[in-house]
């Protein structure tokens, strides 16, 4: 166990020295395993990890969902989602903020990336909120928080990677994210209602739309509905695998963007390059995490830690709750995907050893990642908004997210205590 602890300390020291966490995990994992096992088997293991990751069929779902999200973003579907939501509830106090949450949820159902969702909605939702006189802290807070729905409501890149690393059924993970995702959206809208009740000037009501305008707006989102029904419905129904669904979704998004004349050769090139760059980043982190996982698993740390926890006599739910607190604290200082991949080798064997469903634990992981994405000082969504909305002080962005952090914390507690919230829908799958 001492060897593993020294490894974790080394990773954090390298991270403090501003070495990217992927390289820190990879170097520590490789060197640590080499010192324990010897260099020839360690080099063979590293080569095998790189080969298996690069040629894994199941991992092809990652670039395909990323490509699907980029095509959808270029096609302008986010505008239609926001317009449709606003048409129905824009006349309410805080209506634009409520519409932003709904649009984020809809866009998350075809994107799978929190950062992409937040960046897209910043361009779509912030200008009308600014024009109507919304307070900056509410506008940016709801966009940053709503963006996190992109990784809870399937398809989700985080869920895919968690499923691959832990060998958990990805289709069941997607199904498990539906109810918690809707619940998170509802809690965020409750947060908006609280803010506008306390400060009515923070989110004034907009103009009421006629029913004719509402139905016209609804007709504009048929592309989103079709993609969601085909891709997720096919996966849940067992018609095709998650990888096949991702391929169908990427193809459908491409043809939809083409039909809307949103693609030129230059834009197509930019989409492909952006998707390749994001995929390369994720695969680098994943390979590094696999190397570090090999080192941790070779030590006695997972077994020793499990035995120690059992000796303490804590209830299983308390153990998982303590893990969630650790994740939330780590999320304030670490990049979220690296944080998850760094800790999974230690936490996952304990959770499964305590008899918990890995699908349920995957949903909890995504929830704490959502919190990390909007937790100051290093929440990625916050800095995305700071880069895109240069006239909004970072202090206002920080101010606006705290209530939504609390709401997501409440979601963690609810899923922790009421497991059917995550496990009811997967129970219908074979």
Backbone torsions as a table, in degrees:
resi	resn	phi	psi	omega
1	UNK	NA	-31.5	179.6
2	UNK	-61.8	-40.0	-179.8
3	UNK	-60.6	-43.2	-179.6
4	UNK	-66.2	-41.5	178.5
5	UNK	-61.2	-42.4	176.8
6	UNK	-62.0	-35.8	177.6
7	UNK	-63.9	-44.8	178.1
8	UNK	-62.8	-41.7	178.3
9	UNK	-61.6	-41.3	179.9
10	UNK	-63.5	-40.1	178.4
11	UNK	-62.2	-45.7	-179.3
12	UNK	-66.3	-36.9	177.3
13	UNK	-63.2	-44.8	178.6
14	UNK	-64.1	-37.1	178.7
15	UNK	-65.2	-40.0	177.7
16	UNK	-63.4	-32.6	177.8
17	UNK	-78.6	9.7	174.0
18	UNK	71.1	24.1	170.3
19	UNK	-84.1	129.7	-179.3
20	UNK	-51.2	139.1	-172.8
21	UNK	-61.3	-31.7	178.2
22	UNK	-61.0	-46.2	179.4
23	UNK	-68.5	-36.3	179.1
24	UNK	-62.7	-47.0	179.0
25	UNK	-63.6	-43.1	-179.2
26	UNK	-63.2	-45.3	-178.6
27	UNK	-66.1	-46.0	-178.8
28	UNK	-65.4	-42.7	178.6
29	UNK	-61.6	-43.7	-178.8
30	UNK	-67.2	-49.4	-178.8
31	UNK	-66.2	-43.5	-179.2
32	UNK	-61.3	-45.2	179.6
33	UNK	-67.3	-35.5	178.1
34	UNK	-63.2	-39.8	179.3
35	UNK	-69.5	-29.9	-178.4
36	UNK	-86.9	-42.1	-174.2
37	UNK	-101.7	-23.8	-171.7
38	UNK	108.0	156.5	-171.4
39	UNK	-76.9	-40.8	-179.6
40	UNK	-58.0	-49.2	178.4
41	UNK	-67.6	-29.8	178.5
42	UNK	-67.1	-43.6	178.1
43	UNK	-65.3	-37.4	177.2
44	UNK	-64.8	-40.7	178.5
45	UNK	-63.7	-43.3	-179.8
46	UNK	-62.3	-43.6	179.1
47	UNK	-62.6	-40.0	-179.2
48	UNK	-67.0	-38.9	179.0
49	UNK	-63.6	-46.4	-179.9
50	UNK	-62.0	-44.7	-178.8
51	UNK	-64.7	-48.9	-177.4
52	UNK	-62.9	-38.8	-179.9
53	UNK	-68.5	-44.4	-177.5
54	UNK	-67.1	-29.8	-175.5
55	UNK	-110.5	11.3	179.4
56	UNK	-71.7	123.3	-179.2
57	UNK	-61.9	-40.7	-177.3
58	UNK	-64.3	-28.2	-179.3
59	UNK	-74.1	-13.0	178.3
60	UNK	-65.8	-14.4	176.5
61	UNK	-64.6	-29.3	-176.5
62	UNK	-64.8	-57.8	179.4
63	UNK	-63.6	-29.8	-178.6
64	UNK	-69.0	-43.0	177.4
65	UNK	-68.7	-35.5	176.2
66	UNK	-62.9	-43.9	178.8
67	UNK	-62.9	-41.6	178.1
68	UNK	-59.5	-46.9	179.8
69	UNK	-62.6	-39.7	-179.7
70	UNK	-68.0	-38.8	176.9
71	UNK	-64.7	-41.7	-179.7
72	UNK	-63.0	-42.5	-179.7
73	UNK	-62.8	-41.2	179.8
74	UNK	-68.5	-28.2	-178.2
75	UNK	-76.2	-9.4	177.3
76	UNK	79.7	20.5	-178.5
77	UNK	-67.3	-24.7	179.0
78	UNK	-61.7	-36.2	178.3
79	UNK	-63.1	-43.1	-179.5
80	UNK	-65.6	-39.6	178.6
81	UNK	-62.3	-46.1	-179.4
82	UNK	-65.2	-41.4	-178.9
83	UNK	-64.6	-40.4	-179.7
84	UNK	-66.7	-43.4	178.8
85	UNK	-64.1	-41.5	-179.1
86	UNK	-65.6	-35.1	-178.1
87	UNK	-60.4	-31.5	-177.0
88	UNK	-92.1	-33.7	-173.7
89	UNK	-127.1	7.2	-177.9
90	UNK	-65.1	-21.6	-178.2
91	UNK	-80.9	-7.2	178.7
92	UNK	-82.3	160.2	174.1
93	UNK	-64.1	128.0	-175.3
94	UNK	73.5	17.6	-174.6
95	UNK	-59.3	-40.2	179.2
96	UNK	-64.3	-36.7	178.4
97	UNK	-69.0	-41.4	175.5
98	UNK	-61.6	-42.7	179.3
99	UNK	-62.9	-34.3	178.2
100	UNK	-63.5	-43.0	178.7
101	UNK	-61.8	-46.0	-179.3
102	UNK	-63.6	-43.0	179.4
103	UNK	-64.9	-37.6	176.7
104	UNK	-62.9	-41.4	178.9
105	UNK	-63.6	-44.4	178.7
106	UNK	-65.2	-42.2	179.3
107	UNK	-68.1	-34.7	177.3
108	UNK	-63.8	-26.7	179.6
109	UNK	-72.5	-8.6	178.2
110	UNK	-130.0	7.7	-176.3
111	UNK	-116.6	-62.4	178.6
112	UNK	91.9	1.9	-179.1
113	UNK	-126.0	129.3	178.8
114	UNK	-68.9	-45.4	-177.2
115	UNK	-64.2	-42.1	179.0
116	UNK	-64.6	-39.3	179.1
117	UNK	-64.5	-46.1	-179.8
118	UNK	-64.1	-42.9	-178.9
119	UNK	-64.7	-42.2	-179.6
120	UNK	-66.5	-45.0	-177.5
121	UNK	-71.9	-23.6	174.9
122	UNK	-63.3	-36.6	179.6
123	UNK	-77.7	-30.6	-175.5
124	UNK	-87.4	-46.3	-169.0
125	UNK	-95.8	-31.0	-174.8
126	UNK	-64.8	-45.7	-178.6
127	UNK	-56.3	-47.7	178.5
128	UNK	-65.8	-33.3	177.3
129	UNK	-67.3	-39.7	177.4
130	UNK	-63.8	-41.8	-178.8
131	UNK	-64.2	-35.3	-177.6
132	UNK	-83.6	-6.0	176.1
133	UNK	95.0	21.0	178.3
134	UNK	-66.7	146.9	174.2
135	UNK	-67.2	138.5	-177.6
136	UNK	-59.6	-35.2	-176.9
137	UNK	-67.2	-33.5	176.9
138	UNK	-74.0	-45.5	-178.6
139	UNK	-58.0	-52.2	-176.5
140	UNK	-72.6	-35.1	179.5
141	UNK	-63.4	-43.3	-177.1
142	UNK	-73.7	-31.7	176.6
143	UNK	-69.1	-44.7	-180.0
144	UNK	-63.1	-45.3	-179.1
145	UNK	-69.5	-45.2	178.6
146	UNK	-60.1	-32.9	178.6
147	UNK	-59.9	-29.8	-178.9
148	UNK	-67.6	-18.6	177.4
149	UNK	-63.3	-19.1	179.4
150	UNK	-62.7	-22.0	179.3
151	UNK	-104.9	-6.5	176.5
152	UNK	-97.2	-49.5	178.7
153	UNK	-74.9	121.1	-173.6
154	UNK	-66.5	153.4	2.0
155	UNK	-76.0	149.9	-175.7
156	UNK	-134.2	125.2	179.4
157	UNK	-63.1	-41.6	179.5
158	UNK	-60.4	-43.2	179.6
159	UNK	-63.4	-39.2	179.3
160	UNK	-61.9	-47.8	-177.8
161	UNK	-67.5	-41.6	175.8
162	UNK	-59.3	-44.8	-179.5
163	UNK	-62.2	-38.6	-179.7
164	UNK	-70.6	-44.6	-177.6
165	UNK	-65.8	-39.6	-176.2
166	UNK	-97.9	0.1	-178.6
167	UNK	58.4	44.0	177.0
168	UNK	-102.4	142.5	-178.1
169	UNK	-59.3	119.3	-175.9
170	UNK	-68.7	-38.5	177.7
171	UNK	-59.5	-41.5	177.9
172	UNK	-67.9	-35.6	176.0
173	UNK	-62.6	-43.0	177.9
174	UNK	-60.7	-45.4	179.7
175	UNK	-63.2	-37.2	-178.5
176	UNK	-66.6	-25.0	-177.4
177	UNK	-81.1	-12.1	-173.3
178	UNK	-66.5	-57.4	-176.8
179	UNK	-64.6	-47.8	175.6
180	UNK	-60.0	-33.9	178.4
181	UNK	-65.2	-45.7	177.0
182	UNK	-63.6	-39.3	178.6
183	UNK	-63.0	-42.6	178.5
184	UNK	-62.0	-42.2	177.8
185	UNK	-61.3	-42.4	178.2
186	UNK	-63.3	-40.2	178.4
187	UNK	-66.0	-36.9	177.5
188	UNK	-66.0	-40.4	177.3
189	UNK	-66.6	-33.5	174.4
190	UNK	-64.1	-38.4	176.3
191	UNK	-63.5	-40.9	176.9
192	UNK	-62.0	-43.4	179.6
193	UNK	-61.6	-38.9	178.5
194	UNK	-64.7	-44.8	-178.8
195	UNK	-62.8	-45.8	-177.2
196	UNK	-73.8	-22.2	173.1
197	UNK	-71.6	-41.3	179.0
198	UNK	-71.8	-36.6	-176.6
199	UNK	-136.6	84.6	-176.5
200	UNK	-56.9	-28.6	-179.7
201	UNK	-73.6	-13.2	-179.0
202	UNK	-71.0	-28.7	-178.1
203	UNK	-146.1	75.0	-178.3
204	UNK	-64.3	155.1	-180.0
205	UNK	-71.6	150.8	177.7
206	UNK	-98.5	-167.4	-178.2
207	UNK	-82.3	139.2	178.2
208	UNK	-73.2	135.2	178.3
209	UNK	-92.1	150.0	175.5
210	UNK	-77.9	163.8	178.8
211	UNK	-64.9	-31.9	176.9
212	UNK	-63.8	-42.3	178.0
213	UNK	-66.3	-35.8	179.6
214	UNK	-65.3	-46.6	-178.7
215	UNK	-68.9	-31.7	175.7
216	UNK	-65.7	-39.6	178.4
217	UNK	-66.8	-38.2	179.4
218	UNK	-64.1	-39.9	179.5
219	UNK	-62.2	-22.4	-178.6
220	UNK	-76.5	-11.2	-177.8
221	UNK	-106.1	18.9	-178.7
222	UNK	-61.8	-30.4	-179.8
223	UNK	-64.8	-42.4	178.0
224	UNK	-62.7	-48.2	-177.9
225	UNK	-60.6	-41.7	-178.9
226	UNK	-64.3	-45.4	179.7
227	UNK	-62.1	-44.3	-178.8
228	UNK	-63.9	-46.0	-178.0
229	UNK	-63.0	-45.5	-177.2
230	UNK	-68.3	-50.3	-174.3
231	UNK	-71.3	-59.1	-175.9
232	UNK	-72.7	-37.6	177.8
233	UNK	-62.3	-39.4	178.3
234	UNK	-66.2	-38.4	179.2
235	UNK	-68.7	-47.3	-178.8
236	UNK	-65.1	-36.6	-178.1
237	UNK	-79.6	-3.3	179.9
238	UNK	75.6	14.4	179.3
239	UNK	-69.4	-38.9	175.6
240	UNK	-148.6	166.3	-178.6
241	UNK	-77.4	172.6	178.2
242	UNK	-61.9	-38.6	179.5
243	UNK	-65.8	-44.2	178.0
244	UNK	-64.8	-38.8	177.0
245	UNK	-62.4	-39.7	177.7
246	UNK	-63.9	-40.0	178.1
247	UNK	-64.8	-43.0	177.4
248	UNK	-63.9	-41.4	179.4
249	UNK	-64.2	-43.2	179.1
250	UNK	-63.9	-41.3	178.6
251	UNK	-65.6	-44.1	179.5
252	UNK	-62.6	-41.7	178.8
253	UNK	-65.3	-36.6	178.6
254	UNK	-63.6	-49.4	-177.9
255	UNK	-67.9	-33.0	177.9
256	UNK	-66.4	-44.5	177.8
257	UNK	-64.0	-36.8	178.7
258	UNK	-65.9	-42.7	-179.2
259	UNK	-64.9	-29.8	-179.9
260	UNK	-88.5	6.6	179.3
261	UNK	57.7	36.2	179.2
262	UNK	-95.3	-3.1	-177.4
263	UNK	-114.7	128.9	166.3
264	UNK	-117.4	172.7	178.3
265	UNK	-60.3	-37.8	179.6
266	UNK	-66.4	-44.9	179.9
267	UNK	-66.0	-39.2	177.4
268	UNK	-60.5	-42.5	177.4
269	UNK	-61.9	-43.6	-179.6
270	UNK	-64.1	-40.3	179.1
271	UNK	-63.4	-44.5	-179.1
272	UNK	-65.7	-42.4	179.8
273	UNK	-65.6	-44.0	179.7
274	UNK	-62.3	-42.1	179.1
275	UNK	-65.5	-41.5	179.1
276	UNK	-65.1	-39.6	-179.9
277	UNK	-65.1	-44.8	179.1
278	UNK	-64.4	-41.8	178.6
279	UNK	-62.3	-43.8	179.5
280	UNK	-61.0	-40.2	178.5
281	UNK	-62.8	-46.6	-178.9
282	UNK	-64.7	-41.5	-179.4
283	UNK	-67.3	-35.6	177.4
284	UNK	-63.0	-46.0	178.1
285	UNK	-63.0	-40.9	-177.6
286	UNK	-65.9	-44.6	178.9
287	UNK	-62.6	-43.4	178.7
288	UNK	-61.8	-41.5	179.4
289	UNK	-65.5	-36.8	177.5
290	UNK	-64.3	-40.6	178.0
291	UNK	-64.0	-44.3	179.4
292	UNK	-66.4	-37.8	178.1
293	UNK	-62.3	-38.4	178.0
294	UNK	-60.9	-41.0	178.5
295	UNK	-65.4	-47.9	-178.0
296	UNK	-63.6	-42.3	-178.5
297	UNK	-67.6	-26.7	178.6
298	UNK	-73.7	-27.1	175.2
299	UNK	-77.8	177.2	179.6
300	UNK	-94.8	10.7	-171.9
301	UNK	-60.4	-49.9	-177.9
302	UNK	-57.3	-45.3	-180.0
303	UNK	-67.6	-42.0	-179.8
304	UNK	-64.8	-41.7	-179.0
305	UNK	-66.2	-39.9	177.8
306	UNK	-62.8	-44.3	179.7
307	UNK	-64.2	-39.6	-180.0
308	UNK	-64.3	-42.0	179.4
309	UNK	-64.9	-41.2	179.2
310	UNK	-64.3	-35.2	179.0
311	UNK	-68.8	-26.5	-179.3
312	UNK	-70.5	-21.2	177.5
313	UNK	78.0	16.4	178.4
314	UNK	-73.5	150.7	175.6
315	UNK	-68.9	149.5	-178.9
316	UNK	-55.6	-39.7	-179.5
317	UNK	-65.1	-37.2	177.8
318	UNK	-63.9	-37.8	178.6
319	UNK	-63.2	-47.7	179.4
320	UNK	-65.7	-38.0	176.9
321	UNK	-60.2	-40.2	177.1
322	UNK	-63.8	-37.7	176.4
323	UNK	-61.6	-41.0	-179.6
324	UNK	-63.6	-38.6	177.2
325	UNK	-63.6	-41.7	177.9
326	UNK	-61.2	-43.9	179.4
327	UNK	-61.7	-43.6	-178.5
328	UNK	-63.2	-41.5	178.1
329	UNK	-66.2	-43.5	178.4
330	UNK	-63.5	-33.4	-178.6
331	UNK	-64.5	-18.5	178.3
332	UNK	-80.8	-11.8	-176.8
333	UNK	-129.6	-5.2	-175.2
334	UNK	-130.0	155.5	171.8
335	UNK	-69.2	137.1	-163.7
336	UNK	-68.0	-45.2	-178.2
337	UNK	-63.6	-43.4	178.0
338	UNK	-62.8	-39.6	178.8
339	UNK	-58.9	-45.6	-178.7
340	UNK	-65.5	-47.5	-177.1
341	UNK	-68.4	-27.1	178.2
342	UNK	-71.3	-35.2	-173.2
343	UNK	-98.4	-20.8	-177.9
344	UNK	-54.9	-42.9	-179.9
345	UNK	-57.5	-26.4	-179.3
346	UNK	-91.6	-47.7	-171.9
347	UNK	-78.1	-38.8	-172.6
348	UNK	-60.9	-45.8	178.2
349	UNK	-60.6	-33.2	178.9
350	UNK	-67.6	-45.6	-178.2
351	UNK	-62.2	-48.0	179.9
352	UNK	-68.3	-33.5	177.2
353	UNK	-65.9	-27.5	177.1
354	UNK	-81.9	-2.6	175.5
355	UNK	92.9	10.6	-179.6
356	UNK	-83.8	152.6	178.5
357	UNK	-74.5	127.7	179.4
358	UNK	-63.1	-25.5	176.5
359	UNK	-66.2	-45.2	178.1
360	UNK	-61.1	-44.2	179.5
361	UNK	-64.8	-34.3	177.1
362	UNK	-61.8	-39.6	177.5
363	UNK	-64.9	-42.0	176.4
364	UNK	-61.0	-39.8	178.3
365	UNK	-59.7	-45.8	-179.1
366	UNK	-63.9	-38.3	178.8
367	UNK	-61.8	-44.3	-179.9
368	UNK	-71.5	-28.4	173.8
369	UNK	-66.3	-39.9	175.4
370	UNK	-56.3	-44.9	179.4
371	UNK	-62.9	-42.9	-180.0
372	UNK	-61.6	-33.8	-178.1
373	UNK	-67.1	-20.5	-179.7
374	UNK	-122.5	15.6	179.8
375	UNK	-93.5	119.8	173.2
376	UNK	-62.6	149.2	9.4
377	UNK	-98.9	-3.8	-172.6
378	UNK	-118.0	18.5	177.7
379	UNK	-59.1	123.5	-173.2
380	UNK	-62.6	-39.7	-179.4
381	UNK	-62.1	-33.6	-179.5
382	UNK	-65.5	-40.3	-178.0
383	UNK	-78.7	-25.9	172.1
384	UNK	-62.5	-46.2	178.8
385	UNK	-66.6	-38.0	179.2
386	UNK	-63.3	-34.5	179.1
387	UNK	-75.0	-34.6	-176.6
388	UNK	-85.8	-34.6	-176.9
389	UNK	-109.4	77.7	-170.9
390	UNK	-69.1	-18.7	-179.6
391	UNK	-87.7	-1.3	179.1
392	UNK	-102.4	121.5	179.0
393	UNK	-62.8	145.6	179.7
394	UNK	-60.9	-30.2	179.5
395	UNK	-62.9	-35.9	177.5
396	UNK	-68.5	-37.8	177.8
397	UNK	-65.0	-44.1	177.5
398	UNK	-61.0	-43.3	-178.7
399	UNK	-60.9	-37.1	-173.2
400	UNK	-75.6	-16.4	-172.2
401	UNK	-94.7	-14.7	-170.2
402	UNK	-62.1	-40.3	179.1
403	UNK	-64.2	-37.8	-179.9
404	UNK	-72.1	-30.8	171.7
405	UNK	-60.8	-43.3	178.4
406	UNK	-63.3	-40.3	179.7
407	UNK	-64.4	-40.9	177.2
408	UNK	-68.5	-33.6	174.1
409	UNK	-61.6	-39.6	175.5
410	UNK	-62.7	-38.1	177.4
411	UNK	-62.4	-39.1	176.8
412	UNK	-60.2	-46.1	-179.6
413	UNK	-61.7	-43.5	-178.6
414	UNK	-63.3	-45.2	179.8
415	UNK	-69.2	-34.1	178.3
416	UNK	-64.0	-41.1	-176.3
417	UNK	-88.2	-29.3	-177.2
418	UNK	-119.2	83.4	-175.1
419	UNK	-60.7	-32.7	178.7
420	UNK	-58.5	-20.3	175.7
421	UNK	-56.9	-33.4	179.8
422	UNK	-99.7	-24.8	-169.9
423	UNK	-104.4	-7.3	-176.3
424	UNK	-66.4	-53.0	-179.2
425	UNK	-64.8	-44.5	176.9
426	UNK	-59.2	-23.7	-179.9
427	UNK	-64.8	-17.9	179.0
428	UNK	-88.1	-8.0	-178.3
429	UNK	-91.8	149.8	179.7
430	UNK	-77.7	NA	NA
